Amino acid sequence: MPVAKEAAEAARDRYLSTLSQLPGMDRVEVAPVDGGYGLSVRFRSSVPPDLPRDLDGVPVVSESIDRA
């Protein structure tokens, strides 16, 4: 079920502090995901294996910008 942009924004605001503590976290943005919205989390290094797949029903997608 697609998530509304407002719900994704609320999840971003609620979890930004927690996500910021993950090693190498660079940026969290609200982005289009599966016909709705989710959180796009970018890491300067590899993506931590314990990154949740969703937060309060809002999908979380990730990418690593590690060029090594």
N, C-alpha and C positions, 0 to 999 in steps of 0.2 A: 504494500500500500504506500503510495507516494506521501512524503512528508512535506508539510507546508514550510515555506521559507521562514516564517515567524518561529516555528517550533525548532528549526535548525539554529536560528540565531539565539534562541533562549538556551539551547544545549551548549552552544559555543560559549556563551557568557557564563553559564553555570560551571563548565568543566575546563575553562581556559587555564586556571591556576593549576589544576591537576595535570593537564596535558603538558604544560610548560615545564613540569618537573621531570618529564621523560628525557633520557639522554639523547642529545642531538636534536631535540625538537626545534624547528626553525619558524614554522608558521601554521596557524589554524585559520581556515577560511570556510565560509558557507559556499557550497558549490552545487551545481546540478548533479543529482545522482538518481538513477532509476526512475526517471519521470517526475521526480520531486526534488527535494534538497537534502543535503547531508553535510558532513564535516570532512573537509580535505585537510589532512595533517601532513606537513612536509618535514622531513628530517634531513639534517646535514650529513648524517651517517646512516647506517643500516636501521631499518624499522625495528623497534623493539618487539619481540615475540608476544609480549603480554598486552599489546595495544588492543583495546576492545573493538569488536566488529560493529557495535552500536552503543550509543549512550542514550538511555531513556527512549529507545525505539528509533533514534536518529542514526542512520547509517554512517559509519566512519570509513573513509578510504584513505590510503596513505601512499606516499612516495618517498624515495630516498634520492637526494641530489648528490650523493657520494659519487665522485667521478673516478675513484680509484679502481 
